[in-house]
Amino acid sequence: MAPETEQEILHKLRELEEKVDGLTESHRLLKQAYARSRAHLRRPWLRPPMWTYEQYAPRKLSINPRGPAPKLPASPIGIAIVTPSFNQGPFIRDTIESVLCQEYPTLHYHVQDGASIDDTVEILRSFGDRISWKSIRDEGQADAINLGFAGLDGDIMAYLNSDDTLLPGTLTYVADYFSRNPDVDIVYGHRIFIDSSGDEIGRAVFPQHGSNALKYAGYVPQETMFWRRKVWNAVGPMDVSFNYALDWDFMLRAQAAGFKFRRLSRFLACFRVHDAQKTTKLYELGRQEMQRLRLRSLGYLPTSAAIGWALSPYLARQFMAHWCYRIGLLRL
């Protein structure tokens, strides 16, 4: 091989310098991004509280609803709840007990398990005839929910994931509200974030329902949502083509059909935050599904800036409601 000329050597040196400069610039940008993210984390009060899970150090869950406990209607509305499950042995007992401890007289509760290979089935058997359950392979969460509701009685419907929990008194409160407000079709409430041990790590207080905001983001806390059976009959079951945004898809179909939403002024359920949850594992798939729903609802794909602008009025109201609660100006 012929020795390199001085010009060739200088050319290679310039290329090397450019690569080094590029790496240095990338490193600088990465350092800036890291610094911004750390500063952002040090200011959690600037982030939308409804999407900020870990707001403070874990502490024992304690909830004392304001005012007297609601009374059961003279003829309690039947409530049908389905828990879709797959390999959630560490959490499913807490979920089931949170439903059964409601002691609601006309509850129809079913666990639809997707043939778990952990100790889920043993846990389900341990409840005897206090619950109905089935463990068979399914096509995902939406399919499991649809299978669970098949043949399940109840004029009010809801599904509770196998790592979330209801708060005491929720079913009586919801039944009482539906009985007194026949014009309302779908309700939801405030949520509490808990960790894998069941300790509280945050809360989210929501303002009144924002129908325009729902077209841009699925902000409604699913574990707190209940709806009348006529909604299900009108808009159809969960869409099995969704693996992440199935609840938002259902809400959007219900809203488009003209059903009335109402946010209830009460903490109704707990959303569990843990490493194995689907919400964090399927982020990219979720992003694609959310874009699909925005395209369907809006007729176009909004930019991130457009989404933020459209959501800003609702986020401002949520921010205010949350912090009014945190500093004691709003009591629930």
C-alpha positions in Angstrom: 0.0 0.0 0.0 1.4 3.4 -1.0 2.1 5.8 1.9 -0.4 8.5 2.4 0.3 12.0 1.1 0.4 14.9 3.4 -2.8 16.2 1.9 -4.6 12.9 2.6 -3.4 12.9 6.2 -4.6 16.5 6.7 -8.0 15.6 5.2 -8.4 12.7 7.6 -7.3 14.9 10.5 -10.0 17.4 9.6 -12.6 14.6 9.4 -11.5 13.4 12.8 -11.7 16.9 14.2 -15.3 17.3 12.9 -16.3 14.0 14.5 -14.8 15.1 17.8 -16.6 18.5 17.5 -19.8 16.7 16.8 -19.4 14.4 19.8 -18.6 17.4 21.9 -21.7 19.2 20.8 -23.8 16.1 21.4 -22.3 15.8 24.8 -23.1 19.5 25.5 -26.7 19.1 24.4 -27.1 16.0 26.4 -25.8 17.8 29.5 -28.2 20.6 28.9 -31.1 18.2 28.5 -30.1 16.4 31.7 -29.8 19.6 33.6 -33.3 20.7 32.5 -34.8 17.4 33.4 -33.2 17.5 36.9 -34.4 21.1 37.4 -37.9 20.0 36.2 -37.8 17.1 38.7 -36.9 19.5 41.5 -40.0 21.6 40.7 -42.8 19.0 40.7 -45.3 21.7 41.4 -44.8 22.9 37.8 -46.0 19.7 36.3 -49.6 18.7 35.7 -50.5 17.0 39.0 -52.8 14.5 37.3 -49.8 13.0 35.5 -47.3 13.4 38.3 -47.4 10.1 40.1 -44.7 10.4 42.8 -45.5 13.6 44.5 -44.0 12.9 47.9 -42.4 10.2 50.0 -44.5 7.0 50.6 -46.9 7.3 53.5 -49.8 5.4 54.9 -53.0 5.8 52.9 -55.6 7.7 54.8 -58.9 9.0 53.4 -61.7 10.7 55.4 -64.4 11.9 53.0 -66.1 15.1 54.0 -69.7 14.9 55.2 -71.9 12.0 56.1 -71.6 8.7 54.2 -74.2 8.3 51.5 -77.1 5.9 52.1 -78.0 3.1 49.8 -81.0 3.8 47.6 -84.2 1.9 48.6 -83.7 -0.3 45.6 -79.9 -0.4 45.1 -78.8 -0.3 41.4 -77.0 -3.4 40.3 -73.3 -2.8 39.7 -71.3 -5.0 37.4 -67.5 -4.8 37.8 -64.9 -6.8 35.8 -61.3 -7.1 36.7 -59.1 -8.1 33.7 -55.9 -9.9 34.9 -52.7 -11.5 33.8 -49.8 -12.4 36.1 -50.7 -9.8 38.7 -50.3 -12.1 41.7 -48.6 -9.5 43.9 -51.5 -7.1 43.7 -54.7 -8.9 42.7 -55.7 -9.9 46.2 -55.8 -6.2 47.3 -57.8 -5.4 44.2 -60.4 -8.0 44.9 -60.7 -7.2 48.6 -61.2 -3.6 47.8 -64.3 -4.5 45.8 -65.7 -7.1 48.2 -65.1 -4.8 51.2 -67.6 -2.4 49.7 -70.3 -4.8 51.0 -72.6 -3.6 48.2 -75.7 -5.7 48.2 -76.3 -5.9 44.4 -72.7 -6.3 43.2 -71.9 -8.6 40.3 -68.1 -9.0 40.3 -66.1 -11.1 37.9 -62.3 -11.6 37.4 -61.3 -12.5 33.9 -57.8 -13.9 34.0 -55.7 -14.5 30.9 -54.3 -17.9 31.9 -51.8 -16.5 34.3 -48.7 -18.6 35.1 -48.0 -17.1 38.5 -50.0 -17.6 41.7 -53.1 -15.6 40.4 -55.3 -18.7 40.0 -54.5 -19.9 43.5 -55.5 -16.5 44.9 -58.7 -16.5 42.9 -59.6 -20.0 44.3 -59.0 -18.7 47.8 -62.1 -16.4 47.6 -64.4 -19.4 47.1 -67.9 -18.4 45.9 -67.4 -14.7 46.9 -66.4 -13.9 43.3 -66.9 -15.4 39.9 -63.8 -15.9 37.8 -62.4 -17.6 34.8 -58.8 -18.2 33.7 -58.4 -18.7 29.9 -56.3 -17.3 27.2 -57.5 -14.1 25.7 -56.5 -11.5 23.0 -55.5 -8.8 25.5 -57.1 -6.5 28.1 -60.0 -5.3 25.9 -60.9 -8.8 25.0 -60.7 -9.9 28.7 -63.1 -7.0 29.7 -65.6 -7.9 27.0 -65.5 -11.6 28.0 -66.0 -10.7 31.6 -69.0 -8.5 31.0 -70.7 -11.2 28.8 -73.7 -12.4 30.8 -72.9 -10.2 33.8 -75.9 -8.4 35.2 -75.9 -4.8 36.5 -77.3 -1.5 35.3 -74.0 0.3 36.2 -70.7 -0.9 34.8 -67.0 -0.5 35.5 -63.8 -2.3 35.2 -61.0 -2.2 37.7 -57.5 -3.3 36.7 -55.8 -6.0 38.8 -53.3 -3.7 40.4 -55.7 -0.8 41.2 -58.1 -0.6 44.2 -61.4 1.0 45.1 -61.6 3.3 48.1 -64.1 2.5 50.9 -67.7 3.6 50.2 -67.2 4.2 46.5 -69.9 1.9 45.2 -72.6 3.3 47.6 -71.6 6.8 46.7 -71.7 6.1 43.0 -75.1 4.3 43.2 -76.6 7.1 45.2 -75.4 9.7 42.7 -76.8 7.8 39.7 -80.1 7.3 41.5 -80.4 11.0 42.2 -79.2 12.1 38.7 -80.9 10.1 36.0 -79.6 12.5 33.3 -76.0 11.6 34.0 -74.5 8.7 32.1 -70.8 8.5 33.0 -69.1 9.5 36.3 -65.6 9.6 37.5 -63.8 11.1 40.5 -60.4 12.1 42.0 -57.6 9.5 42.3 -54.9 8.6 44.7 -51.5 7.2 43.5 -50.1 4.3 45.5 -46.8 2.4 45.2 -46.2 -1.4 45.0 -46.6 -1.6 48.8 -49.9 0.2 48.8 -48.5 3.3 50.4 -49.8 6.7 49.1 -47.3 8.7 47.0 -49.6 11.3 45.4 -53.1 12.6 44.7 -54.8 14.2 41.7 -57.9 16.4 42.1 -59.8 17.1 38.9 -61.9 20.1 37.8 -65.3 19.7 36.1 -65.3 17.6 33.0 -63.8 19.2 29.9 -65.3 17.7 26.7 -62.9 19.6 24.4 -59.8 18.5 26.4 -60.9 14.9 26.2 -60.5 15.1 22.4 -56.8 15.8 22.9 -55.9 13.6 25.9 -57.4 10.7 27.9 -57.2 12.5 31.2 -60.2 10.7 32.9 -58.9 8.4 35.7 -60.2 5.1 34.4 -60.1 3.3 37.7 -62.7 5.8 39.0 -65.1 5.6 36.0 -68.6 4.1 36.1 -71.2 4.2 33.3 -74.8 3.2 32.7 -75.3 0.0 30.7 -77.1 1.9 28.0 -73.8 3.5 27.1 -72.2 0.1 26.6 -75.2 -1.1 24.6 -75.1 2.1 22.4 -71.4 2.5 21.6 -70.4 -1.2 21.8 -67.8 -3.0 23.9 -64.1 -2.3 24.2 -62.2 -2.2 20.9 -59.8 -5.1 20.9 -57.5 -3.3 18.4 -56.4 -1.1 21.3 -53.9 -2.4 23.8 -53.1 0.9 25.6 -55.7 3.5 24.9 -58.8 1.3 25.1 -60.4 3.3 27.9 -59.9 6.6 26.1 -61.3 5.1 22.9 -64.4 4.1 24.9 -64.8 7.6 26.4 -64.5 9.3 23.1 -67.1 7.0 21.5 -69.4 7.7 24.4 -68.9 11.4 24.2 -69.4 11.5 20.5 -72.7 9.6 21.0 -73.9 12.4 23.2 -73.7 10.8 26.7 -73.3 13.1 29.6 -70.1 12.9 31.8 -69.8 14.2 35.3 -66.8 14.5 37.6 -67.7 13.6 41.2 -66.2 15.6 44.0 -64.7 12.5 45.9 -61.7 10.3 45.8 -63.0 7.0 44.4 -60.0 4.8 43.7 -56.3 4.3 43.8 -54.0 3.9 40.8 -51.0 1.7 41.5 -47.6 2.8 40.2 -45.0 0.0 39.8 -42.3 -1.1 37.4 -44.3 -3.8 35.6 -47.4 -1.9 34.8 -48.5 -1.7 31.2 -48.8 2.1 31.2 -45.0 2.5 31.4 -44.0 -0.6 29.4 -46.0 0.2 26.3 -45.2 3.9 25.9 -44.4 3.9 22.2 -47.4 1.7 21.3 -49.5 4.0 23.5 -48.3 7.1 21.6 -49.3 5.6 18.3 -52.7 4.7 19.6 -53.3 8.1 21.0 -52.4 9.7 17.7 -54.8 7.4 16.0 -57.6 8.6 18.4 -56.7 12.2 17.9 -56.9 11.8 14.1 -60.3 10.2 14.4 -61.7 12.8 16.8 -60.2 15.9 15.3 -59.9 14.9 11.6 -56.1 15.8 11.6 -53.0 15.0 13.6 -52.1 18.0 15.9 -48.6 18.9 16.7 -47.3 18.6 20.3 -47.6 22.4 20.5 -51.2 22.3 19.3 -52.0 19.6 21.8 -50.5 21.6 24.6 -52.3 24.8 23.6 -55.7 23.0 23.4 -55.2 21.4 26.8 -53.9 24.5 28.5 -57.3 25.8 29.8 -58.1 22.4 31.3 -54.6 21.9 32.7 -54.8 25.4 34.3 -58.1 24.5 36.0 -56.7 21.1 37.1 -53.6 22.8 38.5 -55.7 25.3 40.5 -58.1 22.6 41.8 -55.3 20.4 42.9 -53.3 23.0 44.7 -56.4 24.5 46.3 -56.9 21.1 47.8 -53.3 20.7 48.8 -53.2 24.0 50.7 -56.6 23.4 52.3 -58.8 25.9 50.4 -60.8 23.0 48.9 -62.0 20.2 51.1 -63.2 16.9 49.8 
